[in-house]
Amino acid sequence: MDFAARITRLPLPVDPARGQSAWQATGILDPRLGALIRGAAGSSPYLAGLIGREADWLAEALAHEDVVARETAGFESLPADALGAALRRAKRRVALWTALADLGGVWRLEQVTGALTELADRAADLALRVHVAAERARGKLPPTQADAGGIVALAMGKMGAGELNYSSDIDLIVLYDDSAYARDDQHEARAALIRATRKAAATISDNTDQGYVFRTDLRLRPDASVTPVCISISAALAYYEAEGRTWERSAYIKARPCAGDLAAGTRFLRELDPFVWRRHLDFATIQDAHDMRLRIREHKGLSGRIEAAGHNMKLGQGGIREIEFFTQTRQLIAGGRDPALRVRGTVEGLARLADKGWVPADVAAELTEHYREHREIEHRIQMVNDAQTHSLPNSAEGLDTIARMMGEADTAAWARHLVGRLQRVEALTGEFFAPGESRARPDLSPEAEAMVGRWRSYPALRSARGREVFARIEPELLNRLVAATHSDEALARFDAFLAGLPAGVQLFSLFEANPQLIDLIVDICGTAPALAAYLARHPEVLDAVLGGSFFSEWPGAVELRRQLDAMLLGVLAAPDGGYERALDAARRWAHEWQFRTGVHHLRALIGAEEAGGQYADIADAAVAALFPVVAAEFARRHGPPPGRGAVVLGMGSLGARQLNASSDLDLIVIYDAVGQDSSDGPKPLATRAYYARLTQAMITAISAPTSSGRLYEVDMRLRPSGRQGPVATSVQSFRDYQMTEAWTWEHLALTRARVIGTCGADAEALGAEVEALRVEVLAARGTDARVLPDLAEMRARIFAAKAPDGAWEAKIGRGGLQDIELLAQSFALRAAAPARAALAQLRAGPRAGLIAADLAGQLSAARRFLWNLQCAGRLLTEKALDMESIGKGGQAFLLRETGCESLEQLAARLTETVETAGSIIDKALNQDATAAV
């Protein structure tokens, strides 16, 4: 490569003497290269220092383009203590080479950022491998066949997209493949790989007398405040399945394996696809991105008039982040349906969006041009002193420096040109995030006009302010109601909804500020009969919408419990409060959160997996908060709980954290009286009677209808001996029963048991004991020779007892959800795996050698599809799915959730899925039975 011949532009030296001195130090005679070196060193003290330090290397190095490969060749053989210095030397040289290629126009932007990213990948891979090898050499890492000990680093953000800027830090998530280690080796492997990760990060990021390689940030990992720097792939998947948030979903658009066991990282990202990419238009993504833009500007003080001096090229108006948000948001909206849009780079993303018609081709081309120039300016800002900054200097001298590095002698003209580009980017992206006026009012039938005419007499529209705000949103509202699939029904249901509103100003203002909320109401009225009926039964849930946080991120079970605890405490302490009012308050609270989850699912803000977890979080919080309240009320008459107290176990779908909109709760109560024969209160009770009646009181508190409706139906049939057994069981009896008398189906049920509520003096410790007992029972009973025959017999009885409920049944029958989950539970039982969720239990199968990994993967995919259908169907109707009764809107929702284009395709996929799953389960049981014989 002739570097000099490819120079297309030249920086101008601000300090010609410094530039001349740097050129002379290199001994390079070519005048074109000399002009480039003079301009670079004369404008950047940092580059001048690099040129002086690497003068002897530079002349020969410019003849070779593969700078990263050449400068890191042979590093694999270096020991850990020598690798850091070698990488720092490579960083200096790569930084100098790419700066000259960038400033001289020898490389386009993607080559510059690509080389910087290539070096980051290489550094991360070398550092991880050398420290994993050191752990292995010390005998601290258990044996495994996995590449790099199964550890993998995921590049996030700009590194993931191959877009590192000149002074970027790097964002990494480090995971390890726990399936690569034997069960008894898990703890030791985890500790060794955490140590290796810490040392690798230090190797890359510590600032020594040789400088640093890359500042390294590991905080994008799941729950970074409480998790170690390296976590297992199973733990990460469980986190994202249960608690993943919107920003984490966005972050994974650019994620890619960059170091270590790349195959393990690829498998992890493939399993995470349903979390990141959704088959729908996600309107909240637009609003989230817009809100984030505004928050960044407000926090950084970046609003106001656009001027070149001091402008933040990354976060400011019309800056790099605007273009990235514009591109990434459209990818999130459409990438679920179109995998071709799932690319990491911004420029490539714009090109794909234009090709698919999501962005006009001329807009994509213009934004691409602006993006490249913005990034080049950002690089020059950082090249001056190797500073991680994105803001142009405020001083005239500083702006002169950047303009000269861009090859511009007239700073004022360059600044005017830049401001024009920033304003243009702001205009192009702002139109997307803040759309214009709504459409004109549609033509309505005489019947519809008469209905709308009555609206002005409703309480919500009696105030002048209410009528004023409503007048601005009415055209858009009517247009969307008329456009609904069943427009007559949608309009009639909205009429009933509006008639019941006591006031409207707050709600109408919320609609005006967040137009997607109009879609929310239209969706409910036109799509989901069951959710519309729920809203009719519980109109008070609209208080949650009016609260303004309806579309905020999911708070999680802990925060929900804290909120409900505080609410119940306030109600109980209020002068007009008391126990009954507390039960009503708990019902209203749960109804609001259940409604929120249903709406988010309907609006495709969350998928079926997230909805299942959210419904479980609500139930967890409700039971956990109410149980102590019930116990305190019971103690007023009969004294506090004897002994250590009691715990409530969530069983079945609740234990697995996968409920739907109409799920009941499977519960078990276990207590420990510690030898205490009776309670101590005004009306003492024998211990067994005490806990039995306390349990009945708890069931009543949860399931009895009050003025605010019912909280949940409760099923206690999974307790020892089923309907014949006591409703509460002592921990000693529970242990004896599980170890000596329990049937296989009871051991299978135990694989999903989870402590969700406690009451009593030492109930927390009792809960830990029960969990330890659960794992002990699985380990002791999972190897019983009767497990497989009993499982096969149980499966046959289930098939005989209950046939699938119609043509669209996802749960019952061979190959259905229940069938897959039974097999998953058997894996957890036979492997003594503590996992409760079906997908996690299915992953336990291959780790224990109970099923081939590809077959477990097929069952996982089948389970996801069937759960999507089941969860969506239960949001539409509590009865068997009937396509006629749910209407076209409900059908469209089902098709969207299952990724099908037509009912015929859905029917065919359902048939194929249950047949495939059923065959795999048949084969698994038959092979296991044969092996057992």
N, C-alpha and C positions, 0 to 999 in steps of 0.2 A: 504494500500500500504506500502510495506517495502522499504523505500527510500534507505537505506544502501545497501540492497541486489541487487538493480538495478544499482548501480554505476559501470560504465564500464571503466572509465578513471579518472585520478587525476591531477589537476594542481600542479605545484611544487612551493613552496614558495621562493620568492626572498629575503624576510625579514622573516626568521624563527621565530624570537622573536615576531614580530607583529602577525604572524599567531598563535603561541602558546598562546599568551595573549587572542586573540579573541576566541579560542576554549575553554579555561578555563572559560571565561565569560559566556558561554552558559550552562555550567554544563552538557553537553552531554558526555556520557561515551563511546559510540560505537566508536571503533578505526577507522573504515572505514569512518564514518561521520567526525570524528576528523581530519583525513588526508585531507578530502575534504575542511573542514573549514580552516585548517591551510594553505592549498595551495591557497585558494581564498583570504583570508585576507592577507596572506603574499605576494601576488602579486598585490593587489589592495587596495590602501588607502580608496577608496570609499566603497568597500564591507566591509572592516574592520570597517568603521564607522557605516554602516548599521547593522552589526552583533552586535556591541557594543550597539547600540540603541535598537535593537529588540531581545536582548539575551534571555529575559524571555519568549518571544513569540515563538522563533524559534523551540525549541525542540518538542513542541506539534504540531506545524504547519507542520513539515515535515512528519507527519503521514497522512496528508490529501492532495490529489492531486488537488481538486477543489478550488484552492487558491483564484481566482478572485471572485467567487460566495460567498465564506465564508467571505472574507474581505470586501465585499461591501453589505452584507446582511443587510436589514433594512434601507438602505440609502434613500429609497423613502420617508420615513417619516421625514427626516431632513429638517429644514428650510434652506433658502439660505445662511444665515450667518454661519451655522455650516457645510454645505456640503463641502466647500472648504478644511477645516482642515481634515475632515474625508477622503476625497479622497486623500489628500497628505499622510496620514498615510497608506492608502491602497496601494498607489504607492510604498512607501518604502518597504513594506512587499512583494508585488508581485515582485518587482525588485530583492529583495534578494532571494526569493524562486526560481524564474526562473533562476537567475545567478547560483545558486548552482546546479539546475537541468541540466543546459546547460554545465557547467564546468565538472560535474561528468558524463555526457553522459546518465543521467537518462531520459532525454527527447531528442527526435530528433529535428532538426531545426524547423520543421513546428509546433511542440508543443510549442516551446519557443516563436516564433513570433506570434503564435496563441493566447497565453495567454496575451502577451503584447497588441495585437490588441483587445482582449476581454475586457481588462481593459479600453482601449481608447474608445471603443464603449459604455461601461457602464458609463464612466465619461461624455461623450458627451450627452448621453441620460438623465442622471440625471440632469446635469446642465441646459440643455434646458428646461426640464419639470419643474424644480423648479422655474425658472425665468418666464416662461410662466404663471405658476400658480400664481406667485406674481403679474404679470400684470393683471390677471383676478381678483384677490382679491382686487386690487386697483380700479377696475371698468374701467380699461383702454383698456381691450380687449373685443370687441363685442362678443355676444354669438355665439357659433357654436357647432355643434355635432362632428366636426372633432377631431381625436385623437391629443393630445398635441397642440390644437389650429391650427392644419394643418401645423405646422412647421416640417421640415424634414432636417436632415443633411446628406449629401452624403459624404462618406469616399472616398478619392481619393488616388492615388499613392499607396505606400506600405500599408497604412492602409486599403484602399479598397481591396487590394489583400490578406489581412490577413498576411502581411509580415513585420510588424514593427520591426525595429532593436532595439538594447538595449537602445539607446539614441535618438530615432526618435522624430522629431516633427510630428504633424499630419496635413494633408491637408484636409480641409472641405469646401464644398459648401453648404450654408444654403439657403433653399427655403421655401416658404409657398404656400399652396394651396388656391389661391384667389377665387376659385369656392366655397369654404366653407363659404364665407361671402356674405352678402347681398351687393348690389351695393352701397348703402349709407354708408355702414360700411367699405368700402375698405381702405380709407385713415387712419382711426383710427386703424384698424387692422394692417396695414403695419407699422405704427409708433410704436405700442406696440411690434410687433415681432422683429423689428430692435433693440429696447432697450433690449429685452430679449436675443437676439443673442450676443450683445456686453457684457452683464453681464455674460452670459454663458462662453464666450471665456475668460473673465477675471478670472472666477472661476477656470477654468482649467489651464490657462497659467501663471497667475501672480506668480512671484517668491517671496514668503513670507518667514518669518522666519522658516516656516515648509517645505520650498522647493516649488516645482511646481509639477503639475500632468503631463501635456504634453505641450510643446510649440505648439501653435496653429496658423496655417496660413490659412487665409480666402481669399487669393488673386487669387485663381484659378477660382473664380466666373466670369460670363460674364462681360467684360469691367470693371475690378475691379477698375480702376482709377477714375471712375465717378459714379459707382453704390454703393448703401448701402450694408452693410454686409449681409443683408437678402433681397432677391428679390422674386417676385411672380413667380410661375411656368409658367404662361402665358408669362411673360416678358422673362424668360429664353428660353422658346421654340421659341418665336419670334426671339430672338437674334441668336440662333443656326441655325434656318431656313434661316436667312438672312445674317448673318455675321460670322458664325462659322469658325474657322481656323483649319489648319492641326494639330497643336499641341493639340488643344482642342479635336479634334476627337480621337487622341491617348490617351489623358488623360482619356477619358471615357471608355476605355477598362476595367479599373480596378475599375470603380465607382460602389458603392453600397450604398443603404440606411443603415445608421447605428444608427440613433437616431431620436426620435420624431415619426412622422406619417409615418411609414415605407410603408404603403400601397400607400400613395400619392407619395412617392419617387419611388416606383416600377412602378407606372403608368407613371411617368415622364420619367424614363429611357426607358420604352417600347416605348413611343412616340419618343424618341430620337434615337432609333435603326437605322432608315434609314440614319441619319447623321453619325453615327459611323461605321456601317457595310455596305459595298458596294459589290455588286455581280460582282466582276471583279478582275483582277490582277492590282494592283495599283503600277506601276513601280516607280512613284515618291516617294512612301513611302520608297523604298529601298534607293534612292538617298538622300531623306531628312534625314533618319537615319544615313547614312554614313556621310553626311555633318555635322550633329549635333555631331557625334563622333569626327570629325576632329576639329570642332569649340571648343568643350569642351577641347580637348587636347591642342589646341593652346592657349586658354584663361587661362587654369590652368598651362600651361607649363609642360604637362604630356607626351610629345613625347620623343623619344630617346631610349637609352638602358634601358632595364628592370632590375632594381635592387630592392632588398627587402627593403633596408633602405629608408625611406621616401616615399615608393610607396603608391599611393592612391588606396585602395582596391575597391572603388566604381567607380571612374571615370577614373582611369589610364588604360593603355594598358592591355588587358587580364582580366580586372576587372569585378565587378558585373554588371555594366551598359552595358558592351559588351554583356553579356549573356541575359540580359533583352531586349536590343534592338534586338538582334538576334531572340528572341522568339516573342516579341511583333510585330515586323515588319512582320513576317510570318503570325501571327494571323490576322493582318490588311489586308494582301493580300488575304488570303483565307477565313477569317471568315464570309464574306458577304454571301458566298454560303453555308458554312457549319456551322450552329449554334453550333455544338459540339465543335468547336474551341474557342468559346466565353467564355473562363474561365479567371479568374483574376490572379491566382497564376503562378509564373514562372515555378516551378517544374511541376505543373499540365499541364501548357501550353506545355511544352516540351514533356510530355508524350502523350498528345492528338495529337500534330503535328507528332510525331513518329507513332502513331497508324493509322493516316490518310495518311501516306506516304509523308508528306511534309518535314520531317527531317529523315535521316537514324537513325534506332533505336540505333546503337552503338554510334553515335554522340550525340543523345539526352541523353543517359545514361551517357556518359562521361561529357557532359556539366552540367548535374544534379549533379554529384559528385563534380565537380569543384565549382559549385555555392554554394553547401552546405558548403564546406570548406571555401570558400571566405567569406560567411556570418558569419561563426563561428569566423574567424579571426577578422572580422569587429566588432563583439560583444565584443571580448576581448580588442580590442583597446579602445572601449568606456567604458568598465567596469572599466578600471584603475582609471579614475577620473570622471566618468559620463559626459564625454565630447562628444559633437556632432561632432566627427571627424571621418574620414575614412582613414587617412594616418598612415602608420606604422611609428614609431619613427625613427629619423635620427641617434640617438646615439646608440652605442653598448649596453649600459645599458638598453635603452628603448626596443631594439629588444630582449634582453635577457628576459625582463619581459613578452613580448608577447609569446615568445617561451615557457617559463615556464608555462604560463597559458594554453598553448596547450599541456602541459605534456611532452615537449621536453627538454632534458638536453643539447643537442648539438645544439646551435643556428646556427652555420655555416651550418650544415647538413639540419636543418629545412629550412633555408633561400634558400639553393640550390633547395630543393624540391619545395618550393613555387615559385621560379623564373621559374622553369620548367613548373609548372601548368599555370602560367600567360602566358608564351610563347605559350603553347598549346592552351589556350583559344583564344589568339590573332590569331593564325593560323586558328583555326576552324571557328571563326566568320569572320575573314578578307576575307576568300575565298568567303563568301556570299556577302559581301559589295563591294568587289573589284574583280570581276570575271576575269578569265584569258584571253588568246588570243582568237581571233575570229576564226571561222571555215575557212576551205580552200575555195577557189573560186569555185562556182558551175559550172556544165556544162550548157551551154546555147545553144539554138537553133541557126542555122545560121543567122536568122533574128535578134535575140537578140544580137548576137555577132557583127553584122554589126552596130547596133545601139550604142552599147557600144564603138565600135571602133571610132565613131565620137566624143566621149566625149572629147578626148584630144585636139580637135580643138576649143572647147567652151572657151569663155573668162575666166570663172572661173578656167580653168585648163591650162592656158597659162604660168603662172609663175612656176618656178622650185619649189618654196615652196608649191604652191597649189597642184602640181602633187605629191610632196613628202608626204604631209599629206593625200591626197585623196587615195594614194596607200595603206595606212595602214587601211583605213576604207572600201575600195571598196569590199573586200571579204564579210564582214559582211553585207554591204548594199545590194549586189547582192543576198546573201542568203535569206535575208528577203524579198526582192522584189519577188524573185522566189517562196518563200513560201506563198505569199499573195494569197488570195482566187482566185482573178482574176489577175494572175501574168502578163499576156500580157498587160492588161490595166494599171496595176500599173507601169510596166516598161515604157510604152509609156508616161504616165503622168509624171513620174519622169524625163524622157528625156526632155520633154518640160520645166519642172521646171528648170533643170540644164542649159539648153540652155539660159534661160533668166537671169541667175545670172551674174552680172557684175564682181564679184570677188568671190573667194572661200576660201581663207585661213582662215578667221575668222570662217566661217560656218563649214568648215571641222574640224577645231580644236575643235569647240564646240561639233561636233559629236564625236570626239575622246575622249574628256573629259567626255561627257555625252552620252553614247551609246543609251540611250532611245530616244534621238532625232532622231536617224535613224528610230526607230519604228514610231515616230511621222509622218515623211514624208511618210513612207510606208503606215501608216494608212490612211492618207489623200488621197493618190493616189489610194489605193486599196479598201477603204471602203465607203467614203462619196462623191458621185458625186457633190452634191451641194457645199460642202466645198472646193473641188478641183476646181470647177468653180469659187468660190469666190477668191481663191488664184490666179487663172489665171487673174481675173479682177483687183485684187489689189495686185500685186506682191510686192508692197512696204511694205506690212505688215511684210515681212521677216526681216525688220529692227528691229522689236520688238524681234524676236528670236535671232538675232545677238547681241542685247543689253545685253544678259546674265541674265536678270531678268524675263524671260518668264515664268519660273516655280516657281517664288517666290510666297509668300502668297498674296492673293487678298488684295489690298490696301483699298478698301471701297470707298463709294461715296464721302466722304469729301476729301480724298486725291486725288481722280481722279479729282474732281472739282479744287482743288488747282493746280494740274499739268496743266490742260487745261487752267485755268486762266493765269498762268505764260507763257504758250506757246503763247496764243493769244496776250498777252501784248507785248511779244517780237516781234511777227510778225507785229503787228500794228505799233510798234516803229521803225522797221527796215527801212532803206532807200528804199529798194525795196519791202517793205511790203504794207499794206493797207487792206481795207475791204475785197476785193475779195480773196486776199491771206489768210486772216484769215479764211474765210469760207472753203477754200481748206485745210488749216492746221487742222481745226476741223474735216473735213471728214477723213483725213488720220489718225488722232489720234483715232477717233472712230473705224475706220476699223481695226486698229491694236488691239485694246482691244476686239472688237467683234470676231476677228479671234482667239485671245488668248482664249477667253471663249469657242468658238466652238471646238478648239483643246483640251482644258482641258476636255470638255465633251466627245469628241470622245475617248480620251485616258483614260477616266474614272478616271481622277484626281478629278473631281467633279461630282456630280449627277445632275439630272434634276432640283431639287429644287434650288441648288446653282447656276446652270447655269441661271435659270430664274431670280434670284436676281442679278446676275452679269450683265446680259443684261440690267436690269432696272437701275443699278448703272451707267452704261455707258450713257444711255439715260438721266437720271437725270442730270449728269454732263454736257452733251452736251447742253441740253436746258438751264440749269442754267447759264452756261458760255456764251452762245451765246446771250441770251435775252438782257443783258446789252450792249453787243457789237452792236447788231442791234439797240437798243434804242439810243445809242450814235451816230451812223451813221444817224439815222432818225432825231435826235435833231439838227444836223448840218444845216438842211434845215428848220425845223419846230419848233425848240425850245425844251427845256426839257419837259418831261412828265408833264402835268398839274396836280395840286393837289398832292395827296399822291403817285400816280404812279399806277402800275399794277402788278398783279401776274398771273402766269401760273399755272393752275391746271392740274396735270396728272390724267387722268380718266382711267376706264377700267383696263386692265392688267397692264398698267404702274402705275396707282395708287396703285394697289395691289402688285406691285413689282414682277411681274411674266411674263416676256416677253420671247419669243423664238427667234430663229435665224432670222426669217423673219417677226417679229411683226412690225406693224405700231404703231403710237402714237396717242392716243385719248387725245386731249387738249381742255381746256377752258381758256379764258382770262377774268379776272375781274379787273376793275379799280375803282378808287375813285378820282374824280376831285375836291371834296370838294367845290362845288359851282363855280369853275373857268370855265368860258364860252369857253375859247380858249387858245391855246398855245401862247407862247411869243417867236417868232423867226423870221428869215428873211421871211419865208412864213408861217405865222400863220394859224392854222386850228382850226375849232370848236372842242370842246372836244370829242364829239362822233365820228366825222370823224377822229380825231387824233388817237384815240385808235384803231379804225377800220383799218386804214391804217398801223399803227404800227404792229398790229396783222398780217395783210397780209404780211408785210415785214418779220416778224419772220417766218411765214409759208414758205415763199420763201427761206429764209436763210437755213431752215432745209431740205426742200424737193426738191429744184431745183437741177437738175444735173449740176455739174461743171466738170472741167477737172479731178477732183479727184473722180468723181462719185456722188452718192446721199447719203445723211445722213439717212433720214427716210421719209417714207410716213406719212402724217399728216391727221388725221380725226377730224373735228370740229363738227360733228353731235350731240354730246352730250351737246352742249350749249343750253341755253333756247330757246324753239321753234324750235330746230333743224335747218334744212337748211334754214327755213324762218326767223330765228332770226339774229340779228347782230352778227358779229364774235367776238366782245368784248362787255361785259355787265357791267354796273355800279353795284357796290356792293349794292346800294339801290334797283335797279331793280331786281337784283338777289334774294335778300331777299324777296321782294314782290312776285316775280314769284314762288319761292319755297314754300312759305307759302300759296299762294292762287290759283295758276294756274297750277303748275307742276303736271304731271301725275305720277302715282305710279312708272313707269319704270324710271323716272327721279330721284325720291327719292332713288330707288334702286341703280342707278348709282352713286348717291352722297355718298353711303356708301364706295366707293373706291376712292373718290376724295382726292388728296394730292397736297399741294403746292410744286412745284419743281423749280420755277424760279420767280425772281422779278426784277423790275426796277422802279426807281423813288425815291423821297426824303424820303418817309416814307413807303416804300413798305413792309418792314419786319413787321411792326405793322399791316399793311393791311392784310398780310398773316395770322397773328395770329387771326385777326378778322374774316377772312373767315373761318378758321378752327373752331373757336368757333361757327360761324353761322352754319356750317355744322352739328355740334353736336346738336345745338339747333333745327335745322330742323328735324333731325332724331327723337329727343325726342317729338317734336310736331306732326309730321306727321306719325310716326310709329304706333300709336294707331288708325289711321283712319280705319273705318270699311271697306273701299274699298280696303285695301291692299291685303287681301287674294283673293277676287274675281278677282281683277285686275291681280294678279300674275298668277292665274290659266288661265285666258283668254290670257294673254301674252304668257304663255307657249304653249298654243294650237296654237296661231298664229305663233310662231316660228317654231313649228313642221310642220305646213302646208306650211310655206313659203320656207323652206330649208330642203331637205332631207339629210341624212348622205351621205358624199362624198366618197362612196366606202365601201368595206368590212372592212377596217381598220380604220374607222373614230373614233376618240377619243373625238372630241369636240361637234359636232352637234348631236341633237336627244335626245330622252328620255333616261335619265340615263347617258348622256354624261357629259363632263366637264362643258359645258355651263349650263346644267340643274342643276347640283350640285351647281355650283357657284351662280346661281340665288336664290336657296333656302338659301344658306349661306348668301347672301346679304339680304334676307328677315329677317333672324335672326338678323343681325346687325341693320336693320331698326327697327324691332319691339322691340328689346331690347335696342335701342339707344346706341349700343356699338360702340366705336370709331374704332374698329379693321377694317383693310382694307383687309388683306390677307385672302384667302379663308379658310385655316385651322383655323386661329384665329376666323374668323366669325362662322365657324361650332362649335367651342368650346363655343361660346357665346350662342348657342341654348340651351344646357342643363342647363347652368347657369341661363337662363331666364325661364326655364321650358317649352320651346317651342318644345323640342324633347327629347326622352330618350337618356341617355349618350351612351348606347351601339349602338344605331342606328346612332348617330352622329359619333361615332368611325368607324362604317362601311362605312359611307360616306367619312370620312377622308381617310380611306385606299383606297377606290375606286378612290378618287380624286388623290391620290399620284400615283397610277398605271396608270390612264389615262393621267396624266400630264407627267409621264415618257415616255409614248408612243408618246404623242403629241410633246413634246420638242425634243425627239430623231428624230422623223419623219421629223420635220421642219429643222433639221440639215442636213438631207439626201436629201430632195427635197422640193421645194416650191409648188409642185403640190400635188394632192391626192396620198397617199401612194400606190405604185404599186410594189409588191415584185419582179417582174421580172426586172423592170427597175433599182431598187437600187442594184440588184445583191446579191450574197451570202455574201459579206462583210458587206453590209448594213443590211441584214437580221440578221447576227450574232450580230451586234451592237444593233439592236432592241431587240433581245432575251436577250442579256446581261442586257440591261437597264430595261427590264420588269421582269427579273427573270424567264423567261420561257426557256424550253429546246428545243422546236420545234415550228414551225409555227402553227402546229395543236393545241398545247397547248396554244399558244398565242391567237389564234382565239377563242378557247373555253373559256379562261379566260376573254377575252374581252366581249364576249357574256354574260357570267355569271355576270360580273361586272356591265355592263350597265343595265341588267335586275334587278339585286338586287338593284342598286341605284335608278332606275326608280320606282321600287315598293315602296321603302322607301319614295321617294318624293311624289308619288301618295297618299300613306297612310297619310303622314304628312299634305298634303294640304286638303285631304278629312276630316281628323279629325279636323283640324283647322276650316274648313268651317262649319262642324257640330257644333263645339263649338260656333262659331260666331252666328249661327242661334239660 
